[in-house]
């Protein structure tokens, strides 16, 4: 995906966008429980009430997702966050995190999650209040490595998993219209492979001194090559 240039907006009054409540169901019953095999970075799937933090990434430009984002943000519940790259450049990706999207909730069919006999995974993102402008945009399910909890700052070097509809069905993970609900459980039908939270990484923006050293190192390499 491309990154967006930072724009300075001054003296412009922008109208507040309209918001609607969306309900997204991500899981399907399997063998009497819920299984999607979302795991931490070591491949360990939480069971018996343990949970990982989940959310959705929204691609506002429909051009794909990055696998390296800036770690300088808080996993605030119910907030739509504009993500930046590891070097601080703006992107067109937005993150929405909800404590309701974990393996201790129920899905829209009422099947309980967190069953100790089955691996957990995201169920329903219920009552997500998002701007109407996200309707029809592609998204991905994102989950964070163990220890990254709602309300906490994202540590430098921490990892995340990302599930897109690639290889399953084109335009499957698309957000519904304002006020609507949609089910995305077909992608979880049957027994799922273990999906580890190591698809991407959050990195801190380098300090200016570090950037200078990197630049000097690059110049040194060029001189040696000559």
CORHUFEN-V533634 format. One record per residue. OMEGA is omega in radians with two decimals (* if undefined). Layout:
omega
OMEGA
OMEGA
This chain:
omega
3.13
3.01
-3.08
3.08
3.09
-3.12
3.08
-3.13
3.14
3.08
-3.13
3.13
-3.11
3.11
3.12
-3.13
3.07
-3.14
3.10
-3.14
3.12
3.02
-3.11
3.11
-3.01
-2.98
-3.12
3.09
3.11
3.06
3.12
3.10
3.12
3.13
2.98
3.05
2.97
-3.01
3.05
-3.05
3.13
-3.11
3.12
-3.14
-3.13
3.10
3.03
3.09
3.06
-3.05
2.95
3.08
-3.09
3.04
3.03
3.00
-3.13
-3.12
-3.01
3.12
3.11
-3.12
3.08
-3.05
3.02
3.05
3.10
-3.14
3.08
-3.09
-3.03
3.05
-3.11
3.11
-3.09
-3.12
3.03
-3.14
3.06
-3.02
3.02
-3.11
3.05
3.14
3.11
3.09
3.04
3.12
-3.14
3.02
3.08
-3.12
3.13
-3.11
3.02
-3.11
3.10
3.09
3.10
-3.12
3.12
-3.03
3.08
3.13
3.01
3.09
-3.03
3.11
3.12
3.12
-3.09
3.06
-3.12
3.10
-3.08
-3.09
-3.06
-3.12
-3.08
3.11
-3.09
3.12
-3.12
2.97
-3.01
3.03
3.08
-3.14
-3.07
3.12
-3.14
-3.07
-3.11
-3.12
3.11
-3.13
3.08
3.11
3.05
3.02
3.12
3.04
-2.97
-3.14
-3.13
3.13
3.09
-3.00
3.08
-3.14
-3.12
3.05
3.13
-3.10
3.07
3.11
3.11
-3.01
3.10
3.03
-3.09
3.10
3.06
3.12
3.13
3.14
3.11
3.14
-3.12
3.10
3.11
3.09
3.09
-3.09
-3.13
3.13
-3.10
3.09
-3.07
3.04
3.14
3.12
3.13
-3.02
-3.10
-3.12
3.13
-3.10
3.14
-3.12
-3.06
3.03
3.06
-3.13
-3.05
3.14
3.13
3.09
-3.10
-3.06
3.02
-3.12
3.12
3.08
-3.13
3.05
3.12
-3.14
3.13
3.12
3.11
3.12
3.11
3.14
3.12
3.10
3.11
3.10
3.12
3.11
3.14
-3.13
3.13
-3.12
3.10
*
